[in-house]
Amino acid sequence: MLQKSSFSQELRLIAPALFPVLHVNSETMWILALWIFPLLCKLGLTALPTKPENISCVLYNSMTLTCTWNPEKETSCTEYTVNVSCRKKSYSCKSSSSTGASCSFLHQMITPPDTCSIGVTAQNVDGIIKSDVTRWRLSEIMKSIPPEILSVKPILGVKKMLEIKWKPNSSSKYILRFKTINCTHWMEVNFTAGNIYNLTGLKASTEYGIALRCRDKLSRIWSDWSQEKTGMTEDEVPHILDLWRILKPVDVNGSRPVRLLWKKAKGAPVLEKTLGYNIQYSPENNTNVTEMRTTNQTLELHLGSETYTVSVTSYNSLGNSIAATLRIPGVHEKSFQCIKAVKACLVQDQLVVEWPRSCQDVDTWVVEWFPDLDSELSAFSWESVSQVKNWTIHRDKLTPFLCYNISVYPVLQDRVGEPYSIQAYAKEGIPSKGPLAKVENIGVKTATITWEEIPKEKRNGFISNYTIFYQAEGGKEFSKTVDSSILHYDLESLTRKTSYTVRVMASTRAGGTSGPRINFKTLSISLFEIIPTTCLIGGGFLMLIVLTVVFDFKRQNSKLAPLCCPDVPNPAESSIATWLGTNFKDKVNLKKFDNSVSTEDKTLKPCPSDLIDKLVVNFGSVLEEAFTEEAGKSQENILGAEKNEYVTSPYRSDYSSGKSFEGPLNLTEIPSRKSHHQYWEMAKDICSEAKEELPSPGQSSGPDHLCGDRAPNPYLKNSVTTREFLKLEEVPDHTKREV
């Protein structure tokens, strides 16, 4: 309804202008609309053909006139008519958009040097449109047939020249173009008339390609190029060679291997014929020259440590080339430095190597390059450049995705300076394999990711960085990027007791490749948490034990006190102390007494005379008891029970008057069967020693002497309390004591 109303308003505005006589109302407007609408649609769909422009006509070989124009193609079906008027004669030619925007006339109708008017008419179902009329002089638009070359050959005896012959024609102007076979750049020469031309200034022993084209003197249109022909110039003496060397370290025999390499110099003929090479070398300032011949372009020499001069010449049937010389420095000679930096970059399809020239005198440089993985240098190449400070090589001459070692040597006269080396890729790609990673030092919230470098043959470019991707089980993946010089990374802020997946990606300029995924799980508790916990628990147990022991000691019926601190018998409270009286404590040195019976292999120290008198026992009865119990108890004499152990006295009860014990008594185990005589002698020694330690006669108490003539005191078996056994070293077994 809105559309109908809008259309009615428009008709009310337009109708008075179209039909001013009619009275306009709504019915009238709808009638007019139905009548005008088909007319408007027809006018809107009408599309006339494009006007032909840029008409161009060519008369081929004075036979056929062909005209072309723009546009070459139409969207709708269009017919063209070309009208030509020459010498009051008119000709026409028809074509269509399907066959192209061109039309041709036969030579019988039009012949030069007429001047013709040419126009083009384009017609389709919607109408007709004509181009502007152009005028053409037929002699100026004539195009000749390309010349036919008959031969290209050298002239005998004339160097660096080729003779070109072609089939004669009516043309008067020619252009000759030529190039070497391996070159893409053409050079041109213009000349007039004739059917023979001598091309000079060429290279000897070089094959050239030749082509010709021509035109008439009055015409401004050249013919097409003829079919290419080839020819080769004559041979001559070979050109000078480019010579280089590879110095190797001195071997164990003191010989220095030197690899010589040579090739044709720049500008030398590509097809130059060479029969072989002469090599001469000798130590510097020495007339002894060594000469060799070879057909190869390399030779291995074994020179000494001094400086050598090497020269190489090539020869063919016409003679020898100029000698190329090279100086081999001595082993201890130091090379001069000239290059401080070298950089390589890719410019379109070329690898460009540049270096600053710091030495003004140096104007020649040698650039050598070879693959980094070529240990035998089988693909070694080099090139000499002059008057420049850069070197360029096309990327097609280098293997893509392969790293090259490039070195630049400065050359000053016959001396070669210190090289500067870099690495470069002609084309980089993504690595063939990713880094192999592993996880170390796994903690509660940290882990260390380490990975190995990718082998050189798998890198396909310079590794620019490494990216570590890690993801918790069921979580979001995170990434960290590090420099190419870093081969490990510490992951932090991880979750305790969680499984993680890690992969490492190595990237070059072309892209990156990830290594295999590895899994690890963080710890639930760390060592730093285990140590304090263990210390706390252990300390608690220790405190509990200490408190338990202290509490038990404080009890009256403690079971631990006797075990930790056993009762030690007091000699002063023993029965012997009551028998000897109150002077016992003052006269007995308890410390010495304890030491005299302490352990095995220690001697019994002499005692005061009054104590010895009281301790003398009946020697015979003691020996009988000792012998009886020794036989039953296997050398062990235990005379007491519980806490008290009896001491067996080695002293004899009846001894000679006036003799005393000499020497200490050894506390050793009593042998099972010993001589009575040995016991008797031992008693004498003990008595003598005791006598020496007794006080002087003035101080003596008389009856207290141990070795006197008085009767012995009875032996008290339980008078001494001790925890050790007294053992005798010697026990007599062949006699019995006298009672």
NORPETA-V988884 format. One record per helix or strand of 2 or more residues. SS is the DSSP state (helix for helix, strand for strand). FROM is the first residue (numbers start at 0). LEN is the number of residues. If there is no record, write none. Layout:
SS & FROM & LEN
SS & FROM & LEN
//
This chain:
helix & 1 & 17
helix & 25 & 20
strand & 52 & 8
strand & 63 & 7
strand & 78 & 8
strand & 88 & 8
strand & 101 & 4
strand & 114 & 10
strand & 126 & 4
strand & 133 & 4
strand & 141 & 2
strand & 148 & 5
strand & 160 & 6
strand & 172 & 8
strand & 186 & 6
strand & 195 & 5
strand & 206 & 9
strand & 228 & 4
strand & 240 & 10
strand & 255 & 9
strand & 275 & 8
strand & 289 & 5
strand & 297 & 6
strand & 307 & 9
strand & 318 & 2
strand & 323 & 5
strand & 341 & 6
strand & 349 & 6
strand & 363 & 8
strand & 380 & 6
strand & 389 & 5
helix & 394 & 3
strand & 402 & 10
strand & 414 & 2
strand & 419 & 6
strand & 436 & 4
strand & 446 & 5
helix & 455 & 4
strand & 464 & 8
strand & 476 & 7
strand & 487 & 4
strand & 498 & 9
strand & 511 & 3
strand & 517 & 4
helix & 526 & 28
helix & 560 & 4
helix & 570 & 3
helix & 574 & 6
helix & 583 & 4
helix & 589 & 7
strand & 602 & 2
helix & 608 & 7
helix & 618 & 15
strand & 664 & 2
helix & 675 & 18
//
